């Protein structure tokens, strides 16, 4: 679309900062926590990741939409972001897998977007001041009116968004037969009985379920409100705690369930919010990060061993609150926050990043193999 045809749009932050830009995607007004993602690829995965529920995402890559969108790269059934902020947007994608342009996709899914603003300046502001609520509108073009609208919205701290994104019913995951997601050969022994994993859905990404299935697991997905007794009735070999949006400490049902499940001493693996839920169920605390970690090249490790990881989270486990029974396995090497933990004597472990993501490096995929090995050992002893 020529710039001359684009309609004006307004972005404001709760602190009164105003950015004037152009509209792309759906028309309307939206409010959410404004965050930034530093990835150079994967915008469709970001848009459809349930962990971004309640957030307006600023993409730092200067042009969005070059490769269009396609059904295979969706991490859930639809976008979960509240809005999209870009420097420039492509209306004519060029990629053999593309089935639709990004602007048309956002219109179809009623997601409001703004482009033509200085995303570098916005990102620097969020880094210095912190993530905060903001609003995008193609309707309310009076900055003060839109700021008042944003100021009435709740902050992310204390917000339970899991109930908005979790599955409503139990289902067994089945990877589509035409899927091309596989990025590494996996050694699974066909003669072994499949392992049953119950995945508690706090906002799970499809690719996580796919990776578990790729390692020979039968995956049963249950709502976040499912009680421990019902989960254990599936006789799982392992429990998986998924990623998800919002403040982990507000997901009280999930914390109670995880605490009860740990008593069964079954192998348990958590990713992102699942990592935070595991930490909380082990007696630790969590806190809100200033601007979070959202990107594809976050270094994590310990003892001079580094993994390049994909991350998306705004909260972290408080290191000082961990009990003596829990060991830190990874730190985020940018700010030394906890990026992985494990119980010293029981088969519980988790990471604050996304080992299922494949932005280029596959450094962390071994964690799924580690989970499978833990389940096989547990099953052999049972």
Secondary structure, DSSP 8 states (H G I E B T S, - for coil): --GGG--EEEEEETTS-EEEEEEEEB-SEEEEEEEEE--SS-HHHHHH-GGGTTEEEEE-SSEE-TT-B-GGG-SSSS---SEEEESEE-SS---TT--B-HHHHHHHTT-EEEESS-HHHHHHHHHHH--EEEEEESS---HHHHHHHHHTS--STT---HHHHS-SS-EE----TT-----S-----TTS--EEEEEEESS--HHHHHHHHHTTEEEEEEETT--HHHHHTT--SEEEE---SS-GGG-HHHHHHHHHHHTTT-EEEEETHHHHHHHHHTT--EEEEEEEEEEEEEEEEETTEEEEEEEEEEEEE-GGG--TTEEEEEEETTT--EEEEEESSSSEEEESS-TT--SS--TTTHHHHHHHHHHHHHHHH-
